[in-house]
């Protein structure tokens, strides 16, 4: 779990990862999912994403999820976050970004990735009106910023997000981000440890602004959370 006090932690990419990012995208299959890997959405080596989806042919448009990792690289989110979503018929855009750069570069990258996913929704049979974002640790903070940052901030294209699932994201309730908490944000589900009050403070601030916000505290294992998460999404008519 990322406990850095910084909004966007500095993560250095070894040369081997930069070489890996420069490879052409490839398609890989396994029993539960298929991955079209390292599709380029921007001009920088780290500006790539994976599309993770069911290997079964899609009979209709499906909801999409933008997944944003914290420490490390996007590959570490596949089993823990992407696969459970694919098993519930979501199409996942698993995003890499320039995490070694200071703010606002990471959020600008993520905003560009979200716009790319929205613009290419038809290619992957995704409903462009049913795209949510999930992030963990510093990626949770980026997920919040993706949904909350207005066009007036000038950080990148604003893509409509229907919900946010924030795993352990740092709330950073200070300027300029406190100003982005306003009525009319998409529903936000925060998941934090039961000894951590960051999610509680964020949820309280969102509710005071008139937003749909909920908090799940985590004393147990990750696998026990997914039924609660999908129940929360279903209540908001997101997903199947």
Secondary structure, 3 states (H helix, E strand, C coil): CCCCCCCCCCCCCCHHHHHHHCCCCEEEECCCCEEEEEEECCCCCCCEEEEEECCCCCCCCEEEEEEECCCCCHHHHHHHHHHHHHCCCCEEEEECCCCCCCCCHHHHHHHHHHHHHHHCHHHHCEEEEEEEEEEECHHHHHHHHHHHCCHHHCCCCCCCCCEEEEECCCCCCCCCHHHHCCCCCCEEEEEEECCCCHHHHHHHHHHHCCCCEEEEEECCCHHHCHHHHHHHHHHCCCCC
